[in-house]
Amino acid sequence: MKKLARSFKWILVAAVLAANLAVGARLYSQEVAAAEERQDKDSPYEMYELFSKVVEQVRANYVDADKSTYQDLIYGALRGMLQSLDPHSQFMDKEAFTAMKEDTAGKFGGLGITIGIKDSILTVIAPMEDTPAFRAGLLSGDKIVEINGDSTDGLSLEDAVKKLRGDPGTKVKVKIFRPKTQLMKEFELERAIINVPSIKDTRVLDGGIGYVRMLQFGEETADDLQAALDTLEKQKVKALVLDLRSNPGGLLTAAVEVGQKFLRRGDLIVFTRGRDNRMERSYRARARRTFPDVPMAVLINGYSASASEIVAGALQDNRRAVLVGEKSFGKGSVQSVLPQEGGTAIRLTTAKYYTPSERVIHEVGIEPDVVVPMSVENWRNVVLARNRAETTNGLQSAASMDEGWTAGGDEEALPNLDVQTPPEEDVDLDKVADPQLDRACDMLRGILVFQKR
């Protein structure tokens, strides 16, 4: 009986293994067949043949022969191919690739705005303080519809930057559409050397709450922030507000260095994930000294982007801070520059940023824990109120900049342009309120009271 039971046991095991093998073989054959079918539908040879035929037909028959050289046609096709993927992928000819490398080396003449593509339209993410764009009254969310009289419809981000930059002292005209008022206005701005500090408004608020406003993420940001935090630590602040509103971001390394000032050693800050989960790379806190573990709030709005979103997401997921304000912009993709033959290159989106809890940032943004709406006009007035000295240098409150705005433009691209909003009354900067900061401070004071109990 024992021999019979043992034999039956082995027979049963063999049967199970045979069944698993059969199922596995069937699944494998189905997967191979599906892969072959996909390859048949996406055959490179047919597409290459179509491409070469079109190139030859255009070169032979296009009316202007000087516009249809092989280089013109191939370069144009490459630009279109990369631009069709997303606003951040791009083909760069030799001149553009050289200019990109030079841009990373030092100062340049510009207007002081960070731009991006939002809803397929060139959009102002944030005007930098004390720059031509900020002094003229441009706001986050403004749509740039023309540059020097040329439409920006279909213009790549890189080409737009190229048009806006130039030698300091030269001028450029930009036509702006403001979605809130449905009005347009043309600005003539003089380019200047842009050199914006990373940190501003370091102070102690009522109740011993420290406050730091960060304007961008650059090479000096981590050191500048550390100096501000050292000052607050000496004053023995009981809580901290980190203001990232309208911060357009910057360097990934700066975001990691900022995040680790508040997190425990080893905490995950951000990671990247590419196609088929390849190219994954994680960034963890490695600092040995961090800011004291006091209650913390981070302020964000719809124009907190890129590195700002990385820091906000890391502090939120690691339960180090409460986010207050509005959902962030949603710029969280990784671009790799791949040099090609002849001095050209492609900038290609190869991965996306994810928060520690595996939330994707790109085109999604970071949701605050406490939602407090606030208009960009109100935010500009808050900034002006904090920098009263600047208001004597030709600056105006957001509500007093209604002159010169008119309805008009391409109604198909920008519908409802006939709607006009009556001018608002001028704003007394002494009475400007900051509801997002107020809400964050109230929350932190409540936490401090609870901790005492």
SENU-285500 format. One record per residue (C-alpha): residue number from 0; residue in one letter; chain; x, y, z negated. Coordinates in pm, whole numbers, plus 50000, padded with zeros to 5 digits. Each point is the difference from the previous one (the first is absolute). Example, Ala and Ser with C-alpha at 12.3 -4.5 7.8 and 13.67 -1.06 7.14 Angstrom:
<recs>
     n   res   chain      px      py      pz
     0     a       A   51230   49550   49220
     1     s       A   50137   50344   50066
</recs>
This chain:
<recs>
     n   res   chain      px      py      pz
     0     m       A   50000   50000   50000
     1     k       A   50283   50237   49913
     2     k       A   50168   49929   50335
     3     l       A   49669   50057   50179
     4     a       A   49942   50331   49814
     5     r       A   50354   50115   50078
     6     s       A   49956   49911   50366
     7     f       A   49669   50185   50014
     8     k       A   50165   50304   49843
     9     w       A   50273   50011   50265
    10     i       A   49747   49946   50277
    11     l       A   49797   50296   49867
    12     v       A   50309   50222   49984
    13     a       A   50096   49902   50355
    14     a       A   49649   50078   50122
    15     v       A   50006   50343   49840
    16     l       A   50340   50076   50150
    17     a       A   49884   49884   50341
    18     a       A   49691   50220   49976
    19     n       A   50210   50302   49898
    20     l       A   50237   49934   50289
    21     a       A   49712   49979   50245
    22     v       A   49842   50322   49874
    23     g       A   50337   50177   50003
    24     a       A   50073   49886   50355
    25     r       A   49658   50118   50114
    26     l       A   50041   50344   49838
    27     y       A   50349   50032   50147
    28     s       A   49878   49913   50349
    29     q       A   49717   50254   49967
    30     e       A   50244   50270   49889
    31     v       A   50235   49921   50290
    32     a       A   49711   50013   50245
    33     a       A   49883   50335   49856
    34     a       A   50353   50142   50023
    35     e       A   50029   49888   50363
    36     e       A   49663   50156   50076
    37     r       A   50108   50331   49843
    38     q       A   50322   49990   50200
    39     d       A   49806   49940   50321
    40     k       A   49776   50300   49925
    41     d       A   50300   50223   49915
    42     s       A   50244   49896   50270
    43     p       A   50295   50241   50022
    44     y       A   50077   49907   50361
    45     e       A   49662   50114   50134
    46     m       A   50023   50328   49807
    47     y       A   50359   50067   50113
    48     e       A   49893   49936   50358
    49     l       A   49706   50242   49964
    50     f       A   50225   50263   49845
    51     s       A   50264   49978   50271
    52     k       A   49737   50020   50277
    53     v       A   49844   50312   49847
    54     v       A   50341   50165   49960
    55     e       A   50083   49935   50366
    56     q       A   49660   50126   50121
    57     v       A   50027   50320   49796
    58     r       A   50358   50060   50112
    59     a       A   49908   49948   50365
    60     n       A   49675   50195   50013
    61     y       A   49991   50268   49727
    62     v       A   49973   50347   50154
    63     d       A   50300   50153   49815
    64     a       A   50304   49786   50071
    65     d       A   50216   50188   49749
    66     k       A   49767   49885   49718
    67     s       A   50007   49633   50092
    68     t       A   50356   49885   49957
    69     y       A   50047   49662   49838
    70     q       A   50125   50166   49682
    71     d       A   49700   50235   49984
    72     l       A   49755   49716   50048
    73     i       A   50165   49754   49761
    74     y       A   50059   50261   49729
    75     g       A   49640   50118   50033
    76     a       A   49871   49644   49975
    77     l       A   50212   49935   49691
    78     r       A   49874   50320   49834
    79     g       A   49641   49902   50068
    80     m       A   50053   49643   49880
    81     l       A   50151   50105   49667
    82     q       A   49755   50285   49945
    83     s       A   49704   49768   50060
    84     l       A   50104   49787   49702
    85     d       A   49975   50271   49732
    86     p       A   50091   50369   49954
    87     h       A   50336   49916   49842
    88     s       A   50146   49763   50261
    89     q       A   50190   50175   50278
    90     f       A   50240   49960   50290
    91     m       A   50289   50249   49982
    92     d       A   50211   50091   50299
    93     k       A   50365   50089   49949
    94     e       A   49924   50364   49921
    95     a       A   49725   49920   49750
    96     f       A   50209   49731   49828
    97     t       A   50293   50240   49963
    98     a       A   49769   50270   49860
    99     m       A   49854   49756   49748
   100     k       A   50347   49915   49870
   101     e       A   50088   50368   49976
   102     d       A   49680   50078   49807
   103     t       A   50108   49774   49717
   104     a       A   50328   50186   49963
   105     g       A   49893   50340   49872
   106     k       A   49775   50305   50014
   107     f       A   49777   50098   50290
   108     g       A   49767   50278   50100
   109     g       A   49633   49922   49946
   110     l       A   49666   50120   49869
   111     g       A   49988   49814   49671
   112     i       A   49722   49752   50071
   113     t       A   49990   49624   49984
   114     i       A   49779   49863   50277
   115     g       A   49846   49665   50083
   116     i       A   49738   49841   50224
   117     k       A   49665   49967   49824
   118     d       A   49685   49894   50186
   119     s       A   50209   50017   50321
   120     i       A   50060   50376   49953
   121     l       A   50322   50179   49904
   122     t       A   49939   50100   49637
   123     v       A   50175   50211   49738
   124     i       A   50071   49767   49707
   125     a       A   50142   50274   49781
   126     p       A   50147   50348   50041
   127     m       A   50314   50040   49790
   128     e       A   50006   50286   49755
   129     d       A   50195   50315   50081
   130     t       A   50018   49920   50373
   131     p       A   49855   50176   50309
   132     a       A   49706   49758   50024
   133     f       A   49904   50038   49634
   134     r       A   50027   50381   50007
   135     a       A   49783   50014   50313
   136     g       A   49726   49804   49824
   137     l       A   50006   49657   50168
   138     l       A   49828   49734   49788
   139     s       A   50023   49625   49963
   140     g       A   49755   49842   50241
   141     d       A   50025   50272   50267
   142     k       A   50002   49856   50353
   143     i       A   50266   50125   50242
   144     v       A   49824   50008   50337
   145     e       A   50254   50206   50199
   146     i       A   50371   50081   49982
   147     n       A   50111   50294   50214
   148     g       A   49680   49972   50202
   149     d       A   50042   49628   50076
   150     s       A   49743   49753   49870
   151     t       A   50118   49747   49743
   152     d       A   49752   49740   50123
   153     g       A   50202   49680   50052
   154     l       A   50321   50165   49877
   155     s       A   50223   49764   49803
   156     l       A   50104   50092   49648
   157     e       A   50366   50022   50102
   158     d       A   49925   50228   50295
   159     a       A   49788   50224   49776
   160     v       A   50285   50034   49751
   161     k       A   50236   50083   50287
   162     k       A   49767   50279   50118
   163     l       A   49957   50149   49653
   164     r       A   50367   50001   49908
   165     g       A   50250   50243   50143
   166     d       A   50264   50257   49921
   167     p       A   49931   50211   49690
   168     g       A   49853   50338   50097
   169     t       A   49822   49871   50310
   170     k       A   49621   49992   50012
   171     v       A   49740   49740   50086
   172     k       A   49624   50031   50046
   173     v       A   49769   49735   49855
   174     k       A   49623   49985   50033
   175     i       A   49835   49857   49689
   176     f       A   49657   49843   49959
   177     r       A   49876   49996   49639
   178     p       A   49748   49715   49953
   179     k       A   49827   50151   49695
   180     t       A   49902   50323   50174
   181     q       A   49991   49856   50356
   182     l       A   50198   50307   50115
   183     m       A   50318   50058   50196
   184     k       A   50286   50246   49966
   185     e       A   50333   50052   50174
   186     f       A   50308   50068   49788
   187     e       A   50334   50134   50119
   188     l       A   50259   49873   49755
   189     e       A   50369   50077   49977
   190     r       A   50224   49701   49943
   191     a       A   50232   50005   49701
   192     i       A   50249   49780   49819
   193     i       A   49791   49765   49787
   194     n       A   50150   49924   49663
   195     v       A   49726   49906   49754
   196     p       A   50084   49889   49643
   197     s       A   49883   49659   49884
   198     i       A   49879   50099   49654
   199     k       A   49798   50301   49889
   200     d       A   49785   50119   49707
   201     t       A   50163   49801   49722
   202     r       A   49829   50113   49678
   203     v       A   49821   49893   49684
   204     l       A   49621   50036   49992
   205     d       A   49771   50032   49698
   206     g       A   50010   49699   49772
   207     g       A   50363   49916   50073
   208     i       A   49929   49862   50350
   209     g       A   50294   50023   50239
   210     y       A   49935   50096   50362
   211     v       A   50220   49951   50309
   212     r       A   49900   50077   50359
   213     m       A   50191   49821   50274
   214     l       A   49998   50155   50349
   215     q       A   50185   49734   50203
   216     f       A   50228   49695   49980
   217     g       A   50351   50082   50116
   218     e       A   50358   49909   49920
   219     e       A   50011   50228   49693
   220     t       A   49652   49920   49868
   221     a       A   50101   49736   49745
   222     d       A   50266   50224   49846
   223     d       A   49770   50304   49997
   224     l       A   49725   49796   49837
   225     q       A   50238   49865   49738
   226     a       A   50101   50354   49907
   227     a       A   49633   50096   49962
   228     l       A   49925   49690   49791
   229     d       A   50303   50067   49776
   230     t       A   49862   50348   49933
   231     l       A   49657   49862   49911
   232     e       A   50147   49724   49785
   233     k       A   50194   50255   49796
   234     q       A   49671   50177   49936
   235     k       A   49857   49669   49876
   236     v       A   49695   49994   50224
   237     k       A   49727   49757   49894
   238     a       A   49871   49923   50352
   239     l       A   50091   50069   50363
   240     v       A   49825   50110   50320
   241     l       A   50185   49930   50328
   242     d       A   49844   50209   50277
   243     l       A   50035   49845   50348
   244     r       A   49718   50192   50169
   245     s       A   50069   50096   50363
   246     n       A   50345   49842   49970
   247     p       A   50064   49862   50353
   248     g       A   50262   49751   49880
   249     g       A   50349   49948   50134
   250     l       A   50270   49744   49932
   251     l       A   49917   49648   49881
   252     t       A   50315   49999   49785
   253     a       A   49879   50315   49825
   254     a       A   49661   49839   49933
   255     v       A   50168   49698   49840
   256     e       A   50229   50221   49791
   257     v       A   49704   50208   49880
   258     g       A   49783   49698   49920
   259     q       A   50264   49825   49795
   260     k       A   50031   50299   49765
   261     f       A   49668   49896   49850
   262     l       A   50001   49620   50036
   263     r       A   50169   49717   49814
   264     r       A   50308   49843   50151
   265     g       A   49891   49728   50243
   266     d       A   49651   50141   50067
   267     l       A   49902   49982   50368
   268     i       A   49963   50342   50163
   269     v       A   49918   49916   50363
   270     f       A   50063   49734   50260
   271     t       A   49984   49982   50378
   272     r       A   49839   49730   50209
   273     g       A   50040   49962   50374
   274     r       A   49846   49786   50270
   275     d       A   49915   49647   49887
   276     n       A   50116   50102   49649
   277     r       A   50356   50040   50126
   278     m       A   50245   50274   49908
   279     e       A   49870   50012   49644
   280     r       A   50215   50206   49768
   281     s       A   49921   50098   49644
   282     y       A   50119   50299   49797
   283     r       A   50011   49973   49621
   284     a       A   50079   50239   49717
   285     r       A   50366   49978   49901
   286     a       A   50050   50310   49786
   287     r       A   50137   49938   49652
   288     r       A   49856   50324   49861
   289     t       A   49637   50100   50050
   290     f       A   49775   50281   49886
   291     p       A   49836   49935   49660
   292     d       A   49693   49777   50018
   293     v       A   49746   50278   49947
   294     p       A   49651   50006   50157
   295     m       A   50028   50106   50362
   296     a       A   49773   50125   50280
   297     v       A   50083   50044   50370
   298     l       A   49813   50250   50216
   299     i       A   49940   49911   50367
   300     n       A   49781   50132   50280
   301     g       A   49921   49926   50363
   302     y       A   50336   50139   50111
   303     s       A   50223   49809   49761
   304     a       A   50177   49774   50248
   305     s       A   50277   49746   50054
   306     a       A   50246   50004   49707
   307     s       A   49735   50169   49783
   308     e       A   49769   49705   50057
   309     i       A   50277   49752   49921
   310     v       A   50066   50164   49661
   311     a       A   49631   50041   49919
   312     g       A   49921   49639   50093
   313     a       A   50294   49865   49799
   314     l       A   49909   50191   49684
   315     q       A   49634   49902   50036
   316     d       A   50063   49629   50060
   317     n       A   50253   49977   49717
   318     r       A   49744   50166   49768
   319     r       A   50243   50279   49925
   320     a       A   49781   50294   50106
   321     v       A   49641   50093   50077
   322     l       A   49942   50152   50345
   323     v       A   49777   50309   50014
   324     g       A   49873   50185   50307
   325     e       A   49906   49872   50345
   326     k       A   50098   49710   50227
   327     s       A   50343   50052   50157
   328     f       A   50084   50044   50370
   329     g       A   50089   49641   50095
   330     k       A   50346   50014   50162
   331     g       A   50184   49684   49909
   332     s       A   50176   49845   50298
   333     v       A   50369   49923   50061
   334     q       A   50166   50115   50323
   335     s       A   50321   49836   50121
   336     v       A   50221   50177   50255
   337     l       A   50128   49748   50255
   338     p       A   50273   50137   50232
   339     q       A   49976   49896   50367
   340     e       A   50231   50015   50300
   341     g       A   50097   50334   50147
   342     g       A   49976   50191   49673
   343     t       A   49622   49958   49968
   344     a       A   49814   49852   49704
   345     i       A   49658   49895   49880
   346     r       A   49843   50087   49669
   347     l       A   49774   49704   49917
   348     t       A   49764   49937   49712
   349     t       A   50130   49670   49861
   350     a       A   49843   49976   49655
   351     k       A   49757   50157   49755
   352     y       A   50035   50103   49639
   353     y       A   49808   49816   49729
   354     t       A   49947   50091   49636
   355     p       A   50101   49750   49729
   356     s       A   49647   49852   50002
   357     e       A   50029   49944   50379
   358     r       A   49776   50289   50103
   359     v       A   50088   50133   50343
   360     i       A   50054   50377   50010
   361     h       A   49994   50072   50374
   362     e       A   49669   50141   50130
   363     v       A   49841   49912   49664
   364     g       A   50158   50229   49742
   365     i       A   50006   49975   49622
   366     e       A   49675   50034   49808
   367     p       A   50021   50204   49677
   368     d       A   49871   49858   49672
   369     v       A   49813   50324   49930
   370     v       A   49851   50176   50303
   371     v       A   49994   50381   49979
   372     p       A   49919   50176   50332
   373     m       A   50179   50325   50085
   374     s       A   50016   50197   50326
   375     v       A   50327   50085   50172
   376     e       A   49905   50368   49969
   377     n       A   49966   49963   49624
   378     w       A   50337   49822   49988
   379     r       A   50169   50279   50195
   380     n       A   49854   50259   49763
   381     v       A   50133   49799   49706
   382     v       A   50348   50004   50154
   383     l       A   49978   50375   50063
   384     a       A   49880   50064   49647
   385     r       A   50304   49818   49863
   386     n       A   50232   50199   50220
   387     r       A   49866   50351   49951
   388     a       A   50320   50157   50125
   389     e       A   49941   49849   50344
   390     t       A   49661   50168   50033
   391     t       A   50175   50336   50028
   392     n       A   50187   49882   50311
   393     g       A   49708   49996   50240
   394     l       A   49834   49684   49869
   395     q       A   49622   49978   49977
   396     s       A   49764   49779   49807
   397     a       A   49840   49726   50209
   398     a       A   49655   50160   49978
   399     s       A   50124   50335   50135
   400     m       A   50148   49866   50325
   401     d       A   49687   50000   50214
   402     e       A   50100   50277   50243
   403     g       A   50086   49890   50352
   404     w       A   49816   49667   49992
   405     t       A   49764   49939   50292
   406     a       A   49784   49723   50138
   407     g       A   50116   49850   50328
   408     g       A   50220   49739   50160
   409     d       A   49942   49660   50151
   410     e       A   49662   49897   49863
   411     e       A   50045   49640   50111
   412     a       A   50321   49960   49800
   413     l       A   49880   50211   49708
   414     p       A   49620   49987   49977
   415     n       A   49771   50250   49825
   416     l       A   50233   50296   50047
   417     d       A   49700   50230   50014
   418     v       A   49951   49957   49625
   419     q       A   50144   50291   49803
   420     t       A   50037   50031   49626
   421     p       A   49950   50346   49854
   422     p       A   50316   50150   49850
   423     e       A   50039   49935   49632
   424     e       A   50065   50273   49749
   425     d       A   50358   50071   49905
   426     v       A   50130   49793   49711
   427     d       A   50135   50138   49674
   428     l       A   50315   49792   49956
   429     d       A   49994   50063   49627
   430     k       A   49679   49799   49978
   431     v       A   50092   49708   50227
   432     a       A   49926   49663   49837
   433     d       A   50181   49670   50061
   434     p       A   49734   49737   49925
   435     q       A   50227   49704   50079
   436     l       A   50273   50112   49759
   437     d       A   49740   50091   49739
   438     r       A   49843   49656   50024
   439     a       A   50340   49828   49972
   440     c       A   50092   50203   49692
   441     d       A   49664   49932   49833
   442     m       A   50050   49628   50060
   443     l       A   50354   50004   49858
   444     r       A   49887   50193   49692
   445     g       A   49731   49738   49944
   446     i       A   50259   49721   50025
   447     l       A   50223   50179   49747
   448     v       A   49710   50036   49755
   449     f       A   49914   49632   50041
   450     q       A   50363   49899   49940
   451     k       A   50009   50194   49672
   452     r       A   49694   49810   49880
</recs>
